[in-house]
Amino acid sequence: MSASATHTHSDTAILSVAAVHAPEVVTSADFDVKLTATYERLGTQSGLLESLAGIRERRWWPEGTTFAEVAAAAGRKAIAEAGIDPARIGLLIDTSVCRDHLEPSAAVAVHHMLDLPSSCLNFDLANACLGFLNAIQLAGSMIDGGQIDYALIVDGEGSRKTQEATLARLASPDTTIEDLFAEFASLTLGSGGAAMVLGRHSENPGSHRVVGGISQADSSHHKICVGDLDQMRTDTKALLDAGLLLAKRAWADADGRDWLNMDHYIIHQVSQVHTSMMCEVLGIDPAKAPLTFPTLGNVGPAAVPITLAEHVDSLSAGDRVLMLGIGSGINAMATEVIW
């Protein structure tokens, strides 16, 4: 029998959410040109990234840019927008999937770049595309528990290295149709950074209260999508089917939360197919789910906060906002905010 874990926050709020965008625009048409010979040899159609996935372009960071630098840039922006003293930040969590090395944590580099106090607990939290939402839950628990006053969550992602390696591999005369489809999802990835400052709702007028949410896991699917910076192989259909089924099961546990009447749905951005089917399966009005994947691609755990940051001017005080997504492994999670 499956069941969701639930969490509720008593006095946690979002003070700011910020996004930073990579400067180099790379179109799906550019990728098609590089794979023309492969498409012709395998008898496949070009243009699938745009026609099927709905991704026209994504962005790359310049060569030499580190993921920690991206996360720190987003963090610096979020702190400035929150208008708080950085010395009062008691927790820094870096949720990036991409990392420049295994040790030390990316968080220590971000901590140094932002000159945060020595009392600021800092660490990485990785959980595929749901790491940022997990960090909100964890930071909120520490704020509600009186352990910290403010938390900073950051994320820095970059798809350049992975996509350059993938394109080179797929352009090989040895590439099979199975290889092409197994690595197709790698070409949907994007680059970007995001950050959020959390604090107590009662102490920060105008802040946006984090209500709580649900999560559910089905780790029997942990081999469907496996990747590193060089290569990611994904059974796209299996991941989509299993993810939607898990999301539907978790959604059933949300009865009584009235999530069908939210004002805005900030869905993890993967593709047009994923978003359309997620809305259909959960009964979400697509008009309430803003899109960023057409021009940014799938920016991993940064996708939800980036989409929220890009949509923030459309939010009004009192609006109910639901952040939700599915992460490889697989996990499903949703978090409600009263704006």
Sequence and secondary structure as in RCSB ss.txt:
>XXXX:A:sequence
MSASATHTHSDTAILSVAAVHAPEVVTSADFDVKLTATYERLGTQSGLLESLAGIRERRWWPEGTTFAEVAAAAG
RKAIAEAGIDPARIGLLIDTSVCRDHLEPSAAVAVHHMLDLPSSCLNFDLANACLGFLNAIQLAGSMIDGGQIDY
ALIVDGEGSRKTQEATLARLASPDTTIEDLFAEFASLTLGSGGAAMVLGRHSENPGSHRVVGGISQADSSHHKIC
VGDLDQMRTDTKALLDAGLLLAKRAWADADGRDWLNMDHYIIHQVSQVHTSMMCEVLGIDPAKAPLTFPTLGNVG
PAAVPITLAEHVDSLSAGDRVLMLGIGSGINAMATEVIW
>XXXX:A:secstr
    EEEE SSEEEEEEEEEE SEEEEHHHHHHHTHHHHHHHT  TTHHHHTS   EEEE  TT  HHHHHHHHH
HHHHHHHT  GGGEEEEEE  S  S SSS HHHHHHHHTT  TT EEEE   GGGHHHHHHHHHHHHHHTTS SE
EEEEEEE  HHHHHHHHHHHTSTT  HHHHHHSGGGGGB  EEEEEEEEEGGGSTT EEEEEEEEEE GGGTTSE
EE SS EEE HHHHHHHHHHHHHHHHHTTTTS GGG SEEEE    HHHHHHHHHHHT  GGGS   HHHH B G
GGHHHHHHHHHGGG  TT EEEEEEEETTTEEEEEEEE 
